[in-house]
Amino acid sequence: MARAKVVDFDYYQFLRISQRAGNAGQRLEKSDARWGDYVRQNNINEVAATAIARQKFESAVPVIIAEGSDTDGLYFYSRDDEACLRLVTLE
């Protein structure tokens, strides 16, 4: 798996990206059948990323944006905290 870290991401920018991806059918919820394929294809360590997100937010919600752009990836957001985290690959 590629090395990655979870970083803070602007919540309001995430909301715009999420809305755009949702309108295009490219916002994946955990229950989406495409979720597992995306995680495998992109070598995402979902367990570690989720553990980190849960340390920051009590109610972290995972979402994958898969539009084919530089904003693609795994995000965790919390409406209660109005905050967002993003998993980024280290080069």
C-alpha angles and dihedrals in degrees: 000000000000116000112257142167136205114241136181114266129192107267096210093049088050090053090055092047091046093050092049092048092046092053089052093046092246100113109102121203120199090258093055114113089227093059097086093046092052092049092050096044092050096041093235118177093217096174095056093043091050091050091053092047092050090054089060101036129033092209104034112172116203120219132171120212110203107173097130094252138107090271092065119119148076118318133180120203138179121202091193092057095032087226138126138198128197131202109230128186118237113228 
